[in-house]
């Protein structure tokens, strides 16, 4: 079904012994629209990477005024994000992300560009909540797997390569 990440995360839950699990944030940015640009249907106020970068680009552009060039640094701190691609949605669902960026505003005549250099970090406590369900299935048995030593909860982590975009 194309759920390679989901299977990999489940396998780590069962065999990883509680060690952190690194995920490929570059791949997630390339394949998951909810993570990359946001999910307009998300009611938990989770944001996408592009939402934050576009907001920063507008602030940097306005903050530069009439100067020929200027720079701003951004740190989103940890913010909630949501995955919408089936593999990301089933394997991760919700997570925390942090974006750090350098925004350079360059004016040439009446035109202005904002160049962003940024990285994205990802974090999730990969576990199950007994009082929740997914697709109508109670998660309690899955949460109990770790209580009985069959599986181990872990931290899912990752960091992107440095990305560059122009706004």
N, C-alpha and C positions, 0 to 999 in steps of 0.2 A: 504493500500500500504506500510505499515511499516514506515510511515513518522511521527512517534510520536514526535520527537524533533521539526520538522517543525510545526506541529499543536500546540505544546506547545508554541513555540515562537510567532506564529501568535495570539494565544489566549492572550498571555501577551501583545502584541501590542494593542489588542482591549480592554482588561480589566485591565491591570496592572497599569494604572494611571501614567505611566512614571517611576515607580520604577525600580531599577536595577533588572536584571534577572540572577540568578546563573544557570550555566550549569555544568554537570558532565564531567570534563575534563578527568578523568580516563576512562570513558565509550567512549568518543570520541577517545582517544588514542588507545583503544582496537578495535574500529570498523571502523575507517576511515583511510585508507591507505595513502591518500594524506596528511593528517595532521601528521600522524606518520612518514612516510618515505619520503614524498615529491611527487611531481607530475612532472614527466619528460616532460609532455606536456604543463606545465604552462609557459606562456611566460611573466608573470609579475614578474618573479624571486621570487615567494613565495617559502618558504622552509619548509621542514618537520623537526620534532624534531630529528629524527635519523641522518639527514644530518649534523646538527650542532654538535651533540654528537660525531659522528664519526670523524669529523674534529678536535674537541677538544681532543679526545683520541689520534689521530696521533700527534698533537702538544705537548701534555703532554708527550707522549712516547719519541719523539725526544728531547724535552727540558730536560728530566731527564738525558740524556747522559748515563754514565756508573754507576751512583749511584744505590745503592741497592733499594732505594725507594724515592719517592718524591710526592708532592701534588701540585695541581693547582686548582684555583677557576675560574669559568666561569660565565659570565653574558652576555647573547646575546643582552640585551636591547630589545626593542620592534621591532619585525620583522614580515613581512607579511607572512601569511600561507594560504593555500587553501584546502578546503574540497572536496573530490571526491566521497565519499559514497553518494547515492541519498539523504538520510535524511540530512546529513551535507551540501551537495551541495545546496539543495533547502532552507534549514532553515538558513544556515550561509553563505555559499559561501566563501568569503574572510574574514579574521579577522587578528588581531595582536596577536602574542604570545611572551612570554618572558620566557627564560629558565635560571635558576640559578643552578649551579652544583659544586660539589667537585669532582675532578678527582684525584684518588690515583694510582700512578704507583708503581708496586711491581715486582722486578726482582728475579727470582729463577734460578740460573745458567744461561743458555743462553736464557731461556724463560722469557717473560715479559707480564704482564697483566695490563690493566687499568680498575680500578673499578670506576664507576660513580654513584654518589648519586645526584639526581636532582629533581626539581619540574618544572612544566610548568604552567604558567598563561595564560589566554586567555581574550581578550577584543574585542568588536565590538560595534560600534554605530549602533543599529538596527533601520534602517530607509529605506526609498526608495528615489531614485533620480528620479526627473521628466524626465530628459533627457535620461534615460536608458530604456532598455527593457530586458525581460527574456523570452526565448523560443518564441520570436517574439511578445510578449505581452508588450505593453507600461506600465511602472510602474507609470505613472503620476496619474492615479486614486487612486492608493494605497498611494502615497505620499500626495495627497489631503485629505485623510481620517484624517490625523493628523491635517491638517490645519483647518478642519471643526469641530474638537473636537470629532470625532467618534473614534479615536485611539490616542495613545501617543507613541512617539519615546522613546527609552530607551537604557541603556547600558547593553549589554550582557557580563557577567563576569564569571570567574571560575578559580580554582586553583587545580592542581592535588595533590594527596598524594605524599609522597616522594618515588621515584622510584629508583631501583638499577639495573644496567646492567654491564656486563663485556665485554671489547673489547680486 
